[in-house]
């Protein structure tokens, strides 16, 4: 069971969903315990076996997930994760599951997860296993059922997608100050300040999954986004509050009503301006942000 931390880390990166990652890891262990003790003892490295099985399960899930997401209501955004300190606080000061703690500590930012979504399942698995978990291409080949040369090409193609969407070089402290300014201007319905904080070509995407109201399509352009958010502020109920929180390891915002999280906002910032806003409203994806 000591391998569970690593398995959750792997599956979350591959699937972009903590709920699906937990299911994949559960299935991995089900296959382990379905074997006889003799079969288990014949495996030289149980940890490597578990990682390989989990990777294959995720590869299969990614194929079916793409089909499900084509039928998804509105835009699909990876499941956001809170900072571990916040998770513990919501659980009344109790220690979170060790697997959750490692997953949260090592979570990758939302912009990176979104780029991963643009990859084919094979590209994503090859890239994550090789570039993130440092598996050799020979090891990756055994897992995905392709030649080492083919896996090398898959990872190369995946890196090309990453290069087209470089990670922001803005220091975290500066990102936090920009997100704070955005929050203050939004609450004040200061459209001019909002426009100044947003890149002219910024994009805002919302995920309601058909279970919560959300913009059905991406909103393009800084001015259009600013006007949309001012309209949201005008319609917000009196019991709504906006809080600064860490989202996937980076500064973000959380909207709550009567203390219950209803939206999580993740930001991508480059050149001192906000280039992307991802708002997750699907309650099924906010499970890590709720109490208990």
C-alpha positions in Angstrom: 0.0 0.0 0.0 3.0 2.3 0.3 2.9 2.6 -3.5 -0.5 4.3 -3.4 1.0 7.8 -3.2 2.9 7.3 -6.4 -0.1 5.6 -8.1 -2.4 8.5 -7.3 0.2 11.0 -8.6 0.5 9.1 -11.8 -3.2 8.6 -12.4 -4.2 12.2 -11.6 -1.7 13.5 -14.1 -2.8 11.0 -16.7 -6.6 11.5 -16.2 -6.9 15.1 -15.0 -9.5 13.9 -12.4 -8.9 12.9 -8.8 -12.1 10.9 -8.8 -11.1 8.9 -11.9 -7.6 8.6 -10.5 -8.9 7.0 -7.3 -11.0 4.6 -9.4 -8.0 3.6 -11.5 -5.9 3.0 -8.5 -8.7 0.9 -6.9 -8.9 -1.2 -10.0 -5.1 -1.6 -9.9 -5.2 -3.0 -6.4 -8.2 -5.2 -7.3 -6.0 -6.9 -9.9 -3.2 -7.3 -7.4 -5.3 -8.9 -4.8 -7.0 -11.1 -7.4 -3.7 -13.0 -7.8 -2.6 -15.8 -5.5 0.1 -15.3 -3.0 2.4 -17.4 -5.2 1.7 -15.2 -8.2 2.4 -12.1 -6.1 5.7 -13.4 -4.8 6.8 -14.2 -8.3 6.7 -10.5 -9.2 10.2 -9.1 -8.7 9.1 -5.5 -8.2 5.5 -5.1 -7.0 5.8 -1.3 -7.2 6.8 -1.5 -10.9 4.0 -3.9 -11.6 1.5 -1.7 -10.0 2.7 1.4 -11.9 2.6 -0.6 -15.2 -0.9 -1.9 -14.5 -2.2 1.6 -13.4 -0.7 3.1 -16.6 -2.5 0.6 -18.8 -5.8 1.2 -17.0 -5.4 4.9 -17.4 -4.5 4.5 -21.1 -7.7 2.6 -21.6 -9.7 5.1 -19.6 -8.3 8.0 -21.6 -9.6 6.5 -24.8 -13.2 6.2 -23.4 -12.8 9.6 -21.6 -12.3 11.3 -24.9 -15.6 9.9 -26.1 -17.4 10.9 -22.9 -16.0 14.4 -23.1 -17.4 14.8 -26.6 -20.8 14.3 -25.0 -20.0 16.5 -22.0 -22.4 19.5 -21.5 -20.3 22.6 -22.2 -16.6 22.9 -21.8 -14.5 20.2 -19.9 -11.8 21.4 -17.5 -9.5 19.2 -15.4 -10.6 18.7 -11.8 -8.9 21.4 -9.6 -7.2 20.6 -6.3 -6.7 22.7 -3.2 -3.6 23.2 -1.2 -3.0 20.5 1.4 -3.2 22.9 4.3 -6.6 24.0 3.2 -7.7 20.4 2.8 -6.6 19.6 6.4 -8.4 22.7 7.7 -11.7 21.7 6.1 -11.4 18.3 7.7 -11.3 19.9 11.1 -7.6 19.8 11.6 -7.2 16.1 10.9 -4.4 14.8 8.7 -5.4 14.1 5.2 -4.8 10.7 3.6 -1.1 10.4 2.8 -1.9 9.6 -0.8 -3.9 12.8 -1.0 -1.1 14.8 0.6 1.5 13.7 -1.9 -0.9 14.2 -4.8 -1.6 17.8 -3.7 2.0 18.6 -3.0 3.1 17.5 -6.4 0.1 18.6 -8.4 0.8 20.3 -11.7 -0.8 23.6 -12.6 -4.0 24.0 -14.5 -2.4 25.4 -17.6 -0.2 22.3 -17.9 -3.1 19.9 -17.3 -5.1 21.7 -20.1 -2.2 21.1 -22.5 -2.1 17.5 -21.5 -5.8 17.3 -22.5 -4.8 18.2 -26.1 -2.5 15.1 -26.4 -3.6 11.7 -27.7 -3.8 9.1 -24.9 -0.6 7.4 -26.1 1.3 10.8 -26.2 0.1 11.6 -22.7 1.1 8.3 -21.2 4.5 8.2 -22.9 5.2 11.8 -21.9 4.1 11.5 -18.3 6.0 8.2 -17.7 9.2 9.4 -19.4 9.4 13.1 -18.7 7.7 13.3 -15.3 8.3 9.8 -13.8 11.7 9.2 -15.5 10.9 5.9 -17.0 13.1 4.8 -19.9 11.6 4.4 -23.3 12.2 0.7 -23.1 10.1 0.6 -19.9 7.4 2.8 -21.5 7.3 0.6 -24.5 6.5 -2.5 -22.4 3.6 -0.6 -20.7 2.0 1.0 -23.8 2.7 -1.9 -26.1 4.7 0.0 -28.7 8.4 0.0 -29.7 10.9 2.2 -27.8 11.3 4.2 -31.0 7.6 4.8 -31.3 7.4 5.9 -27.6 10.3 8.3 -28.1 8.4 9.8 -31.0 5.2 10.1 -28.9 7.1 11.9 -26.2 8.7 14.2 -28.7 5.3 15.1 -30.2 3.9 15.7 -26.7 6.8 18.1 -25.9 6.0 20.0 -29.1 2.5 20.7 -27.7 4.1 21.8 -24.4 6.4 24.2 -26.2 3.5 25.8 -28.0 2.0 26.6 -24.6 4.9 27.6 -22.4 4.5 27.8 -18.6 4.3 31.3 -17.3 7.5 32.8 -16.1 5.7 35.2 -13.7 6.9 34.6 -10.1 4.3 33.2 -7.8 4.3 36.3 -5.6 3.6 38.5 -8.6 0.9 36.1 -9.8 -0.7 36.3 -6.4 -0.8 40.1 -6.5 -2.4 40.1 -9.9 -5.0 37.7 -8.8 -5.7 39.8 -5.7 -6.1 42.9 -7.9 -8.5 41.0 -10.1 -10.5 40.0 -7.1 -10.7 43.5 -5.7 -11.6 45.0 -9.1 -14.2 42.3 -9.7 -15.8 42.9 -6.3 -15.8 46.7 -7.0 -17.2 46.1 -10.5 -14.3 48.2 -11.8 -14.4 47.3 -15.5 -11.5 49.5 -16.5 -9.1 47.9 -14.0 -10.2 44.5 -15.0 -9.5 45.2 -18.7 -6.1 46.5 -17.7 -5.3 43.2 -15.8 -6.5 41.0 -18.7 -4.5 40.3 -21.8 -6.3 41.7 -24.9 -6.4 38.1 -26.3 -7.3 36.4 -23.0 -9.7 33.5 -22.8 -12.2 32.5 -20.1 -13.6 29.0 -19.9 -16.2 27.7 -17.5 -17.2 24.1 -16.7 -20.6 23.5 -15.3 -21.1 20.0 -16.7 -24.8 20.6 -17.1 -25.1 20.6 -13.3 -24.4 24.3 -12.7 -24.9 27.4 -14.8 -21.8 28.4 -16.8 -20.9 30.1 -20.0 -21.5 27.4 -22.7 -18.6 28.5 -24.8 -15.2 30.2 -24.2 -15.2 34.0 -23.8 -12.6 35.6 -26.0 -10.9 39.0 -25.4 -10.0 40.9 -22.3 -12.8 43.5 -22.6 -15.5 40.9 -23.2 -14.3 38.9 -20.2 -14.2 42.0 -18.0 -17.8 42.8 -18.9 -18.9 39.3 -18.3 -17.3 39.2 -14.8 -18.9 42.6 -14.0 -22.3 41.2 -14.9 -21.6 38.1 -12.7 -20.8 40.5 -9.8 -24.0 42.3 -10.3 -26.0 39.1 -10.2 -24.1 37.6 -7.2 -26.2 36.7 -4.1 -25.5 38.6 -0.9 -24.2 35.5 0.8 -21.5 35.0 -1.8 -17.8 35.6 -1.0 -14.7 35.4 -3.0 -11.6 34.0 -1.3 -7.9 33.9 -2.3 -6.8 30.2 -2.4 -4.1 28.0 -3.9 -5.4 26.1 -6.9 -3.2 23.3 -8.3 -0.2 24.9 -6.6 -0.8 28.4 -7.9 -2.7 31.5 -6.8 -6.4 31.3 -7.6 -9.8 32.2 -6.3 -12.8 30.4 -4.7 -16.4 31.5 -4.7 -18.5 30.4 -1.8 -22.1 30.7 -0.8 -22.9 30.2 2.9 -19.4 28.7 3.3 -19.9 26.1 0.5 -17.6 26.3 -2.4 -19.5 26.7 -5.7 -16.7 27.8 -8.1 -13.0 27.4 -8.3 -11.0 29.8 -10.5 -7.5 29.0 -11.9 -5.4 31.6 -13.7 -2.6 31.6 -16.3 -0.5 34.7 -16.2 2.1 35.9 -18.6 3.8 39.2 -19.2 2.1 40.6 -16.1 -1.4 40.0 -17.5 -4.0 37.3 -17.1 -4.1 35.2 -20.3 -6.5 32.4 -19.2 -9.2 32.0 -16.6 -10.6 28.5 -15.9 -13.7 28.4 -13.7 -15.0 25.0 -12.5 -18.6 25.0 -11.3 -19.5 21.3 -11.8 -20.2 20.2 -8.2 -18.8 16.7 -9.0 -15.4 18.3 -9.5 -15.5 20.3 -6.3 -15.5 17.3 -4.0 -12.0 18.0 -2.7 -13.1 21.6 -1.8 -16.1 20.6 0.4 -16.1 20.0 4.1 -15.8 16.5 5.7 
